[in-house]
C-alpha cells in the first residue's frame, strides 16, 4: 500500500513533469488519473483498484473519529513540496464523480466528498468549517508553490456559499461521463489521423453533442481551452491505442508512445531562414535523453527547459511541413515516434524565457499586443481568412509576404482586438489559435536572468510589460515575505516599465483594469553568490566546408 506521502509526491509530479513554465495548471483528477499513477508505483502491491488505495491513504492521514484534521498536512515537507496536494486531489476527485444529472451545487459536492472520505451525512464535514480550519489555506499554499515554479494558477474561490467549493470544482476539466462520451464519439467517427491537440479540439467543438458540463467548457471559458485540449487529446491517444472500453485493464494506463514536436526558427547572418524539429517532452513523465533516427542519421537531444528538448540539428523541408512526418525514436525504448503534425499553419512566438533573444518557436499562443510570426500554407482559402481578420481589425502585420513558395512567413503579427466572438472564418483552428484567451498578460524581460533558477540577480531586476488592449492598467507589486507594496500605480499598456526591487526575495506582480485582472506572476531576486558555472550541453554548429564546422569561435573536425 502506498502512503499518503507517496501519493502526494506522485500527484505533484504527475501535474508538473514535462510541463512548460507559464502553463496554467489544473488539478484535474479522476479515477483514471489515480489508476495511472498507482500503476507506476514500484515495490507496492495492491489487491483491487488503486483508487481504493488512494482513498484509504487520504482517510488514514486526515480522518480522526469522523473529524477532518487538516493541520498536519499544511505547509511544506523537508523537500519543499506542499503537503496538502493529495487531499486537494481527493476534493477534485469528488467533483469529477458528479454525474451529468447532478447540479454543481454545494450539497451535491459534499455528498460526493463524504463518499470519498467514507464519512456519513451530506453536508460540509466537521473540521472543514471555515477560516484557518477550512481547506482554503491548502489551496493558497498550492497556488503559491506553483507560482514559485513559474506556472500559472487556476484554483480560485467562489463567492458567497460557493467560496470554498469553487476551488475543487474549478479544477475539474473532464469528468468520467465526459471521457466516456468522447470515446464514443471517436469510435463513431473512426478518427485515426495523427492530429495535434488543437486540430482535434476544433473537430470535437464542431460536433458539440455533449452534456452541459463539457459543452460549457468547450464554449464558455477560453482560459481553459489549452488545458482542456490537452485533456481531450489524452483521451484520444488512449482510444487510438486501446479502443473504446468502459472497463480498461491496468495495462492501458501508459498509452502514449509518441512525442510531438513543434518548430524552432533560426535565421542566419545572410537572412536564410530554417526550421528545426523542436521535440516536446512527454507530459507527466521525467525527461530523458532521446535518440531519433532520420534518413539513417542519429540525433540526440536532452532537456533544454521544462516541457522541451533541445532543437534537433535537422531542418524540415516543405514536403515534411506540407504532409507532416513521423521519425523513429530509437531510445528510450518505451517511445516509438517523434511526430510532426500535418498543419495548415504554425504560430511562432518569442522566447518566453528571454524576449530579447530574437528566437521564435512553437512556445504557445500569442499574447494580445505581443508580436509573433505566422507560418502558413500558400492556400487561397487560408490567406483569405488571414486577410479577413486584418480587414476586421483583429490582426495586424508588417511585411508583404512573398507568394511564390508553398509556405509563407508573415512577420510582426499582432492580435489587436478582443472582439472575436462573432467572427466567422473557414479555418476554425486558425481562429481558436489566435483568439485571445486572456485580456491581459504579464511579460518579464531584460535584467540579468538566472534561467535554471527562474530568477534575476539583485540590482538587475526585469522590466515589466503588461500586454493587452486597454490604454492604461494599474500595476501592483508586493513583497511576498511581509506584504509590503513596492508599486501601486497606473501605466500605459504594452510599454516596458523599469522597477527597482530593493533586495533579494520574492515579489508578486498583478495588473488590473476596471473589470479585468491578470493572473499573479512571481519574480524571484537572488544574490550573486547563487550563481554557478555550468557547462553548456548545446552548441550551434555551421558547416564551413566538407570536413569542418564552426562552433562559436571553435573550429573542429566534423
N, C-alpha and C positions, 0 to 999 in steps of 0.2 A: 504493500500500500504506500502511495506517495503521501508525503506530509503536506501540511498547509504551506510551509516554506518552499517545498519543491514546486507546488502548483503556482505559487506566487511568482517565483522567478521564471518558470516556464511560460506563463502568460505574458509577462513583460517582454520576454524575448520574442514571443510569437508576434506581438504587435509592433515591434520596432526593428527587428533584424531585417536588413536588406531594404529598409525604407529610407528614401532621401530626406535630408533635412528640409524643413519648410512644408512637409506634408501634414495635413490635418489628420490627427489620429482619433479613431473611434474604437472604443472597446466593444466591438460588435461580436458578442459571444452567443453561441447556441450550442446544442448538443453535438453537432458535427465538429465544432472547434475543440470542444473538450475531448472528444474521442480522438481527434487528430493529435492533440498534444499528448494525451495518455499513451497512444500507440508508439510514440517516440521516446517514452521514458525507458531507461535501461535499469537493469537489476531490480525490476519490480514486476510482480505477477499479480494479476487481478482476475478473480473469478466473476464473470459477468461484464457489465459495462463500466467504462471509465467514468461516465457521468455519475454513477453511484459512488465511486471512489472520491471524486472531486467534492460532491455534496457532503460526504462524510467528513472529509478533511476540514472543510469550512465549518461544519457544525461543531466538531471537536474543538476548534480553535476559538469560536466566539459565543457558543451557546452554553449557558450555565443555568440549569433549572428553568428552562423556557424563557430565560432572560438573555438578551443580546448584549454582550460586553465587548465594545469596540476599542477600549482603551489600550489593550495590549497589541493592537495592530496599527496604532498610529505612529507616525514618524518614519524614519528610515532604518534599515538594518545596517550592520557594520560595513557592508559593501556599498552603501549609499543608495540602495533601491527602496522605493516606498513599500511599506509592508502591507498596505491595505488593498492592493490591486486584486487579489484573489476574491476577497469579499465583494468588492465592487463588481467583479465579473459575475459573481453569483446573483447580484441585483439585476444586472443586464440579462442574464440567463432567464430570470423570472419574467422579464418583459418579453423576451423572444418566444416564450411558451404561450403567450396570449394568442388565441386564435383570431381569425378574421371577424368572427361573430362578436368578439369582446370589444367593448369600447375602451379607449385608452383613458382609463379613469383610475383615481387613487384606490378605490375599493377593489377593483379587479386586479390591479397590480399587486397590492399587498396580499391578496388571496394567493397569487402565484408565488410570491416571495415566501410566504409561510409554508407552502408546499415544498419549496426548495430547501428550506431550513428545518423541515419536519416539525413545524410549530402548529398547534391548533388555533382556530379562530380565523378572523377575516380582516382585521384592521392592523394598523401600524404596530409592529411587535414592541414589547416592553424593552426599554433600553435604547430605543431609537426615536425618542420623543422629539427633541428639539435642541437647538443650540449646540454646545460642545459635545453632547452625548449623541447627536444625530450622526448620520453618515456624511454630512456635508464636509467636515474637515478632511475626511479621506479623499473626497473629490478634489478639494483645493490642493492638497498635497500632491496628488497625481498630476493636476494641471501645471503646477509649478515645476515639478520634475520634468515634465515634457518640454516646457519652455526652456529649461536649463540644457536640455539635449538638442535644442534647435528645432523642435516640432511646433505645430500649431495645435491649439486645444479646441475641443468641440463640446465638452460636457459643460452645460450651463444650467443654472437654476431656473425654475419657472416662477410664476407669480401666484400669490395667494395660497390656496390649499395644495397646489402642484409644485411648490417651491422645491421640495426635495425629490419628489418622484420624477420630475422632469430630467434630472441628471441621468438615471439609467435608461429612461425611455428615449432620450435624445441620442443614445449610443446605438440603439438597435436599428441596424440597416435592413438586413434581410431576415425575416422571421422564418420559422420552419415551414409554414404554409407557403410563403413566397418562393422558397427554393424548390418546393415540390411543383409549384405551378410553372416555374421557369424550365425545369427539366421536362415537364410535359410538353411545353412549347417547343423546345429544341427537338424533342422526339417527333412531334407532329410535322415540324418544318424540315426535319432532316438536314439541319445546317451542319456542314462539315468543313467549311472554309477556314483557313488559318488567319482569321481576323485578329486585329488588336482589340483592346478593351473599348476604345472609343467607337470603332465601327460597329462592334456587337451592340453596344449601348444604344446606338441610333436605331438599329433594326428592332431591338426589344421595345423601344419607345414607340415605334411606328405601329406595333401590334396593339399594345395598350389594353389588352383584355385581362386585367388583373383585379385583385381585390383592392379595397380602398387604401390600405397601408402602402402597398407597393406603388399603386397608381399615384398617390400623393408624393411619394419620394421621387418618382420619375418626372413629375410635372411642376412641383412647387418650390422645393428648396434647392437652389442651384449650388449653394455652398457644399452640399453633399455629393454633387454629381461625380467628381473624380473618384471619391472613395466608394460610392455606390457602383460605378462602372467596374472597379477592380473586384468588388464582391460578386457581381454578376458574371464577370469573366472567369472567376474561380469556379463557379457552379458549371459554367460552360466547359471548362477543362475537365472537370470531373465527369460530366456527361460524355464528352468525347472519348475519354479513356475507358469508362466502365458502363456506359449506357444508363438508362433510367431504372432506378430501383429504390423503393422506399426502405428496403432492408439491406443496406450496404454492409459487407463484412469489413473487418478492421483493416484488411489489406488495401482498401480503396482510399485510405486517408493520406497517401502520398501520391497524388495523381498527376502532378505537373512534372514532365520530364524534359521540358524545353526552356530555354532562356529567350526572351525577346530582346530586341536591340533597337536603339534609336540611331541618329546620325550626329556626327561631330564634324563641324565645318572648319576647314583650315584654308588660309589664303596666303600664298607665297608673296615674296617681295615684288615679284613681277605681276601680281594680280591674278595668278592662276588659282582657281577655287576647286577644292576637293572635299569629298565627304567620306569620312571613315566610319566603319562599323563601331557602334558605341554600345557594348553589352550592358544590359540592366541586370542587377543582381536579382536572384530569386527571392521574392518577399518571404519573410518569416523563416529564412534559413541563414546560417552563418556563411559569409562569403568564403570561397575557396579559390585557389589558383585554378584557372580554367585553361584548357588547351583546345584549340579549334583547328581543323584541317580545311584549307581552302585551296583548291587547284593543286593538290599534292604538297602544299606548303603548310607548315605548322606555325601557329601563332599562339603566344601565351599572354595572359593578362591577369592581373590581381586587382584588389580593391583600390580604386582611386579616391573615392569618397563614399559615404553611406548611400547605398542604392545603385552605385555604378562601378563598373570595372574601368580600367584604362581603355581608351580607344585603341582599336587594333591598327597596326600598321598595314592596313589594307583598305584601298579606296573602292567604293562601289561604282559600277558603271550604270549607264542609262537603262540597260536591259534589266539589271537587278532591281533598280528603282521602279521600273515600269511594271514588273511582274511579281515583285517580292522574291525572296530566296531563303533556302534553308542550308545551313552549314553544319557539318558534322562536328560534334563535341567529342573529343577523344578522352578527355579527363575533366572532372571526375566521372566515374562510370555510371553514376545514377542519373546523368543527363544525356540527352540524345542530340538535340539540335539547337543552334542559335538561329532564331527566326527573324528575318527582316520582313515585316508585313507588307502586303500589297496595299498601297495607299495612293489616293489622288493628290495628296498634299502633305507637307511636313511643316511644322511650326518650330522655328529655331530661335531660342531666347538667349539673352545674355547670361553669363555665368552667375548664378545666384550667390556664389561664394566670393565673387570678385567681378563686379560690374565693369570695372575699368580694364579688364584683361583683353577685351576685344574678341573673346571667344564666343561662339554661338553653337548651341546644340539642343537636343530634344529634352531639355530640363523641365518642361512643364508648360502650363498655359501662360500667355502674355498678360501682364497686369495692365489695367487701364492707364493710358498715358505713358507707357513704357515701350520703347522701340523693340521690334523683333524682325526676323526675316521670314518670309513666306516662300517656301519652295513648292511649286505646284506643276502638275502636268499641263502641257500646252493643249488643253481641250477647250473647245469653243464654249460649251455649257459652263464649265468651271470658271473660265475667265469672265464670262458674262455675269456670274454670281458675284465675283470679286468686285467688278466694276459697279454692279448694282449696290453693293454695300458702301462703296465710296460715294455714289450718287445720293444715297440716303444719309450721308454724313455720319456713318458709323465707323468707317475705316479710312485711314489716310496712308499714303506712302509717297516717297520722294522721287524714285527713279522711273524711267520709262523702260520697262523690261524688254529685252530682245525676244522676238517670237520665232527665231529660226532654229530653235532646238526643241527637243522633246520635253525638256523640263525648263521652267522659268524661275528665276530668283527675283522676288520683289523685296527690295531693301527698305529699311527705315519705316516699316509698317507700324501703325499705332491705332489702337482702339480708342475712339474719341467720343463715344456716347454709350449710355446705358439703355437707350430706347430700342432694344432688340426684340421685345416680346411679340410684336405684331408683324415682324418682318418675315416674309416668305421667300425662300430661295430653293433651288432644286437640290443642292447639296446640303442636306441637313447636318451631316458630320462637320462641314466647314462652319456652319452657324454655331453648333454646340462647342466647337473648339475655340471659337473667337469670342462668343458672347461672355461678358464678364460674369463671374460667379460671386464676386465681391465688389462693393462700391469704392472701397479704399484699401490700399495696401501699403506696407512699410518696407522701404528698401534701406539697407545699411551698406555703405560703400566708403572707400578711401580709408585713411588712417593706416596703421600698421597692424595687420591681422595675424593671428596665430591660428592657422587653419585647423590643425589637429585638435586644438582646444576649443575651437569655435569662440575665440576671444580676441580682444585687442590689447595692445600694450599701453601702459599708463603714459599719459601725455600725448597719445596719438589716437584719440577716440575716432569712431567712424562718423561720417556725415549721415544725417537722417533725411530721407526724402519720402514724402507721402505722395503716392501716385493715386490719382483719382480725377474726377471730372467736376469738382467743385472749385470755386475761385479761391477760397481760403479754408483752412482747417485748424482746429485747436489741437496743439500737441502737449501732452503731459508726460514728463519723465520723472520717475520716482525711484529713490534708492530703496532697494528691497530690504536691506537689513533693518532700517529704522523708519521707513516710510517717509523720509524727508523728500519734499518736492524740489527737484532741480530745475525744472522748466514747466511752465503752465501758461502758454500764450498762443496767439494765433499767428499763422504763417501762410504764405502763398502755397498753393498746391504745385507739385511737380518741380519744386526748386530745392536743391540740396541745402541743408542747414547745418552749420558748424555748431557743435555743442561741446563744452568742456566738462568732462566727467572727472571730478576732482581727485578721486583716489580709487584704489583697487576695490573690487566688489562687483555686485550685480545690480543692474538698473532695469526697470520696467518701462517700456515705451508704449503709448497708446495715443491714437488720434481720434478726434470727434468732429462731427458736424452737428447740426440741429437734430437730425434724425438717424445718423449713422455713426458707427464706431468701428475701428479696426480690431482684429484680434491682437492681444498683447504680444509684444516681442521683448525678448530679454537680451541685454547687452552685458557681456562679462568683460571686465577690465582686469588685467593681470600685470604683475611686476616683471621687469626684465629678467630677473633671476629664474623665471619659469621657462625661459627659452632653452631648448635642447637642440644640438646639432643632429640633423637627420640626413642620412644618405638618400638621394633620390633613386627611386626604383623605375623611373620612366624618363626616357630621353627622346627628343625629337631628332630624327635622322633625315638627311637629304643626300641622295646619291650624287656624286660629282664625276664619276667615271665608272668603267666596268668593274673595277676592283676596290674602289674606296668610297666611303661615305663620310660626311661631316656631321659631327655631333657637337653642337655649340662650337667651341674653339678646339675640339679634339678631332684629329683625323685618324681613323683606324681602319683595319682591314675588314672587309665585308664578310 
